């Protein structure tokens, strides 16, 4: 009788025959590997965002307390201005001694500073709350992936151990390297987003300062109140952008710390020359304000260059991390294929 008919010949899977490669088990392992990659990447991002949300919750709570104190201080400064502006014994005495105008100007400057601090606090709180909302939305999207990697990993490992015990240790080692590299990549992406936000705000600030400088030149040539008003409108827009840049710089500092890096971005906020620019309108004051605008433009242009260079460096590191992940996945796939 033909050996092929009886199934007892060599290579027919009998007692003395060598084990045939389990193609179905190998394909299942590869499929689970792809699913595991996706689950690990989602869980890495989820861990980063959860830490970010916890940090945002703490920062918002602290800023709300500080903003309450700023509002109280603004109320007191505004009351001081009102007290000096109306007829009272204290204002009468200052008027008689010739100190009223000086004292009123000082109180108005203090009120402007307090108002600027309130404005800065509002901008920062708004930015943090928007980040908090975006983070919560993304975490909701990632919720189905929470904890999904472990059952996939266990199932795949059991298949590897059963079908290809000789490569199980190597696969586990690569898995550990993949987890570490995926976590690093998730952190780098957060840092890149923070650096991009900082650069965007600084670009806007520099653009507005350029416009303010143009109006300032016209003001020095006799542009009058219209040029002064246009100049300060551009300066207000620049300050809004710088408030956003300061908030972005704080976030970037924290994100860089998560990847073991550091960078310093001290965002300067204007100290207020509006009152003197209007009251003391003249060439000397125009030159003074123009010097401040040009100095701010140079400072922020330098910071913009640093932010762009940092972003490019982080993008290079992220690209390298992605290449490393790709190489690790190829190694794992080759290891599995070699066992089939």
Secondary structure as GFF3:
##gff-version 3
##sequence-region A 1 340
A	DSSP	alpha_helix	3	6	.	.	.	ID=ss1
A	DSSP	alpha_helix	23	85	.	.	.	ID=ss2
A	DSSP	alpha_helix	89	97	.	.	.	ID=ss3
A	DSSP	alpha_helix	100	142	.	.	.	ID=ss4
A	DSSP	three_ten_helix	143	145	.	.	.	ID=ss5
A	DSSP	alpha_helix	148	163	.	.	.	ID=ss6
A	DSSP	three_ten_helix	165	167	.	.	.	ID=ss7
A	DSSP	alpha_helix	168	218	.	.	.	ID=ss8
A	DSSP	pi_helix	219	223	.	.	.	ID=ss9
A	DSSP	alpha_helix	224	258	.	.	.	ID=ss10
A	DSSP	alpha_helix	274	279	.	.	.	ID=ss11
A	DSSP	alpha_helix	283	339	.	.	.	ID=ss12
###
